[in-house]
Amino acid sequence: MADSVLLIDDDVDVLRSIGNYFEKLGYEVTRELSGEAGLATFDRIRPEVVILDLALPGMDGMEVLETLRERGAAVILLTGQSDIATAVRAMQLGAENFLTKPVDMAHLAAATARVADKVRLRRVNQTLLEQGTDERGPESLGESGQMQEIAHQIGLLGQSERTTVLLTGESGTGKGWVARMIHDVGPRSKEPFVEVNCAGLNSTFLDSELFGHDKGAYTDAKERKQGLFEIADRGTIFLDEIGDLVPELQPKLLKVLETKTFRRLGGTRETTVDVRLIAATNRNLHDAVEQGRFREDLYYRLSVMPLHLPAVRDRTREDRLALITRIVADLRRELPDGPSTLTAEVLDRLVQYPWPGNVREMRNVLERGLILGRGAHALSVEHLPGEFRARPGVGDRRHTPLSLEDLERQHIDRTLKHHAGNRTRSAQELGISRATLINKIKRYGITS
């Protein structure tokens, strides 16, 4: 669906030229000639962006701006006069941008696109919160075609209860969460879901953990012990970091997959189980097979249905937002007194951050934020770690701290360039005398 823009200006020619330009860019454009009509239209269509002229008949632009902001509008203000004090006041009232006529259309289009993206992000987040989406269901993966296809495959795998699944992707991309999701949407959902990490465990200990042991199987085996495969009978066992499975146990795992039977460590009798296996790895198992570190027959047995989870940085903004919403909803079960919403600035920073640690890092950041924000209505930037607060470019690349003198210098420079250095016309547009303009040019060292 195209973004929508509401133009409010008493100049028909301006409405026509700007409106036609944005329609060619693919926007849905609505035009109004007064502030009163513009407010009524805003309430009716709720556009992503309002482009508002400052000089209006009846209700003036500043009044309209203030009213629009009270109603949650994102407003770009246009004016035929370059008054620094007015620009500052407009920003204080919440204007997203302040541009001088005649406006550079490419500049206006870029500003509008940024604002529309910010508004869309905020609205998607609000919709997710209002819908109360089950943060553990496939629908919480995201809205993009890529994530919807993964959600579809999860549904199919859930019903194919005996199919072995291999989840791949970088560390922290949510493979354990997806494994649990596959279990929960299938007919085994009422049965056990057992998880074990294969990394860092020696052969004897992991053998005992997975398959159990009989009394006397090794020095400390004082009594018989059930293994996790027996505990997961009729349910699902999730083997994380399968690429680190010690070579000694790879044949035994293959036998379980093929015959559904195994022997406890130190035992002589076969035990039969009905277990659905889901494995996960952040390694390239095909390369491990080529290097002789992983059995080829086990690899093919595991990868009956491979499912790759993309890194968070490779997901769309909407998908990252859905992930943030799911994590916040999940964390608030543990921290009910934490903030229930996130400010637009926080959302913008979080969805633009590259998340090298993927979902795991995102969860840690949000958990810390909810703890620090206890008692607050919304999670704000001050509740985020230092790297988010110290890097404004992560959240809003349009913002650079400027003094009023810096702002005036830049505005004079742009005006001079627009008039090809003609100081008389520039002074007229700026509303100052030519002599005053020349003094400011010297003061600021402007070379235009």
N, C-alpha and C positions, 0 to 999 in steps of 0.2 A: 504494500500500500504506500502511495506517495506521501511525502511530508506535506503539510499544509501551512500556508502563510497568509496572514491577515494584514493587508495594507490599510493604514488610516492616514489620509492626507486630503486637504481641501483643494489640491491642485489636480484637476482631471488629467492633465498631460503627464504628471508624475505617476499617477496611478496606472495610466495606460503603459508608459514606458517600462516602469519597474515590474508591473504585473506581467506584461508580455515577455520580458526577459526571464522571469522566474518560471513562467509556464513552459518556455522552451527548455528549461533545465529539468522539467518533469515535476515541478511542484503543483499542488492544487492551490490556486490563488483566489482570495476573496477581497473585494475592495470596498471601502467605506469612506465617505467624505467628511464625517464629523466624529468627535470623540464619543458622543452619546450613542450614535449608531454602531460605532466600533465595539463599544462595551457590550451592547446587546448581541452583536454577531459573535463576539468572543464566547459569551455564555452558551450560545447555540451550537457552535462548531468546535470549540476548544482546539484551536490550531496549535501546531508545535511552536511557531514563532509569530510574534506581532512586530511589524515594522511601522513605527509610529512617528509622525511628523510633530515637531515641537509646537509650531504655530498653527493653532486650530481655532475656528470660530466657536463661540460659546465656551464650552469646557476646554481649558487649554491643555497643552500636551503634558505638562507636569502633573496636573490633576488626573488625567487619564492614565499616565504611567503609574502613579501611586495606587489608583484603583485596580488597575490590571495586576499589579504585583500582589495586592491583597487577595486576588482571585487565583494566584498561582501562575500567572502568565510569564513567559520569557520574552523580553522586549528589547528590540534594537531601536534606538532613538535617532531620528534624522533632524537636522536643523539647518536653516539657511544662514545662521550666525555662529561664529566661532567664539563663544564666550567660555573661557576656562572655568569660571565659577559655576556656570550652568552645567558644564560637563561633570564637574565634581559632584554637584548636587544630584544629577541624574544617576550617577554611579552609586551614590549613597542611598538613593531610593530603590536601587536594585536593577537598573538597566544593565543588560548584558554587554552593550556596546553603545558608543556615541559617535556618529559620523556626520560630517559636514557636507551639505549640498554645494555644488553638484557632486553627487557621490560617485566614486569609482565603482562600477558595477561588479567587477571581479572581486574587489575588496568586500563589497556588501554580500556577494554570493558566498564567499569563503566564511565570513562571519556568521551568516545564516546557517550554513551547513554545520558549523561547530555547535551552534546553539540548538539546532534541531536534533543533533546526535545526543546532546546532553539531556534534552527533554525526553526523547524516546527512551533513553536508558532509565530515567527516573520513572516513567510510566510503566515500563515493563516490570521493574522491581515492585511497584505498587500493585500491579495486577497479580504478580506471583504471590505477594503477601496476602492479598485479599482472597485469592482462590484457595489458600490454605493447602497448596499442593503437597502431597505426601512426599517428604524429602527423601524417602528411601525408595520410591518407585521409579520405573524407567522414565516416566514423564519429567522427572527432575533433572535429567541429563542435559537438556537444552532444547532450543528451537531450531537449530540449523539442520540442513539436510543430512550432514555427516552424523550428528548426534542422534537424530531421529532414526537413521538407519541402524545405529548401534542399539537403540532402544527396541527396534523391531526384531533384531537378531536375538536380543536377550529374551524377548517373549517367546520366540521359536525354541530357543535352547531350554527355557524353563519347562516347556511341555515335552521336549525330547529328553526325558528324565534319565536315560541310560547313556546318552552321548557324552563322551569325554570332551572337556573344553580346555583350550590353552589360551590364557589371557596374556597379552604382551603389551609392553609400553615402558616408558621410563619409570624410575623409582618415584613413588608418591602420586601416581596418576589415578589412583582409586581402584586398583584391581581387586583388592579385598572387598570393597563396597559392592562392586559389580558381581563378584562371586556370590556374595550373600543375596544380592538381588535375584540372580538366576535361581538360586535355591528357593527364595520366597515366592516367586511367581509360578512355581511348578507344583506338581502333585506331592513332592517330598517336603513341602513347607512345614508340615507339622512334626516332622522327624528331625533328628539332630543335625546341626551344622557344626562341623569340627574343623578348626583351623590349626595348621602347624607350619612353622617356618623351617625350611630345610637348610638354611645357611648356618654355618658355624657349629654344627653338631657332629661329633665323631660317629663313626659307623655303629658301634655297639649301642650307644645311648639312643641314637635315632631309630635303630632297629627295634629297640625295646619300646620307644615311644609309639612308633607306628604299628607294630605287630604284637607287642606284649612279650612277656617271657615266662618261662616255667621256673619253678623254684630250683635254685642251684645253677641257673644258666650261666651266671658269672659270680664273682666273689660276693658282691653286695645283693645278689638276688635272693632275699630271705623268704620270699613267698611268690606265688603265682600272680601275674599282673596282666590285666586286659590292655590291649593296645588301642590306639585311636581308631583303627579300622573297625574293630569290634564295637567300639562305643558309637561310631557313626553308622552302624548297620541300619539299613532302610532309609538313611539320610544322605548327606553330602559330606565329603572330606575335601578341604581346600588345602593344597600343598603350595605354599608361597615360596618363591625363590627356588623353583624346581631345577633351575640351571646349576645350583650349587649342591644338588644331591650327590652324595659320595658314590663313586663307581661301584662299591661293593653292594649297594642296595638297589642299584638300577635293575638288575635281573629279577629281583624279588618283587619290585613294583610292577614290572612288566607281566610277571606271572599272575599277580592279583588282577590286573586289567583284563587278561585273557581268560582266566579260569575262575575268577572270583574266590580263589582259595589261597591260603598261605599257612605257614607254620610259625608258631611263636618261637622266639629266640630260645634255643635249648630244647625245643619240643620236637615230638615225632608225629603228632597227629595233625591232619589237615583241618583248618577252620574255614568255613564258608561264610561269606558276607555278601550282602546286596548293597553296594555303595556306589554312589555317583561321584566321580572324581573331577574336580576342577583344579587346574594347575596354573601358576602364574610365574612370569620371569621378566626381568628387565635386561636379560642377556639375549644375544642372538644364538639360539639353539642350533640353527643350521650351521653356523660357523663352528660351534662346539663339536658338532658331529664330524665336520671336516677335519678338525684338529684331533679327533680321537678322544675327546673328553666326555662325550655323551653318546649313549648307544643310539644307533640309527633306528633300530626297530622300535625302541621306546619313544623316540622323537615322533615317528609317524603314528604311533598308537595314541600319543598325547594330543597331537594336532589334528584330530578328526575334524574339529570345528574351531579354528583359531579366531580370536577376536582381539583386535588391536585398539588400545585406548590412546588417543592423541595427548601430547603434552598440553598443559593449560595454555601456554603461549601460542599454540597453534589452533586454539578454539576461538570462535567469534566472540565479540563483546557480549552478545545476548547469552551465549552459552556460559561465559564466565560469570555473568550476572546471575544466571539460574543456579550455578554452583555456589556462589556466595550466599544466595538466598537459602539454599538447602542447608548449608553449613550453619548459618546463623539460626535457622529454625531448630536444627539439631542441638546446637550448643545451648539454646535458651531453655531446653528441658533440664539441663544441668545448672544453668545460671538464670533462673527465672526473673531475678531482679536486675538483669542486664538490660541495655537499651533494646527496644523492640524494633527500631528502624535505623536506617543509615542516612546521613545527610547526602545531598547530591554531590558535594565535593568529595566525600569519602568514597562514594560509589565510583566516581570518575577516576580517582587515583587507584582504586583497587582493580578496576577492569583494565587499566592501561599498564599496570605493573607486569613484568614478564614472568614472574613466579618460577624461578629456576628450581625451587623445591616442590613445584606442582601443588597438588591438593593438600599434601601434608603441611607445607609451608603456609598455605592459605588458611588452613584450619588453626594453626598455631597463632597467626597474626590476629585472626578474628576472636579467638578465645581470650587472648591477652586484652584485646580491645573491649570485650564485654566485661571482663573483670575490672579494668580501669574505669569503665563507664557506668558502673553500678549506680543505680538511682537516677541516671540521666534518661531522658526520653529517646534521644537519638545518639548513635555512635558518631562522634565528630573526629576531625583530624587530630585533635589533641590526645585522643585515646589510642592512636596508632603508634607503632615503633618509630624511632628517630629518623630512619631513612625515608619514611613517608612524609614526615613533617618537614624535613630539611631539604626535600627535593620538590619544590612546587611544580617543576616541569613534568613530574610524573602524573600529576592530577590535572593541571590546567596550563597548557603550554602557551596560552594567550597572555598569561599574567606575568609582568615584570614590574617589580616595585619601582615607582617613579615619583619624583617630587613634582610639585606644581610647575616649577621652572623647567624641568625636563619635559613635562607634558606640553608646555607652551612652546618650547624650542622645536619639538618634533612637529607640532601642529603648524607652526610658521613655515618650517622647512617643507612640509608636504604641500602647503598652499602655494608657496613660491614655485615649486616644481610643477604643480598643476597649471600655473599660469606662465610657464616657461621663463621664470625669473622676472616677469613684469611686476615691478614693485607697486605701481599705481593700482593696478587691478587687484593685486594681492591685498593691499591696504584696505581697499574698498570692501572686499569680501570679509576681511578680518574685523572691519568696523573700527579701524584706527587710522590716524593720519599717516601720510607717507613718511613724514619726519620721524614719527614714533616707530614706524616699522624699520626704518634705516637704523635707528638707535638700537633696536632689539637685535637686528641682524649683526651689528658690531658687537653687542654684548654677548651674544651666544656663539659668535664665530661661525655663523651660517655662510656657506659659500655658494648657495643656489643662485 
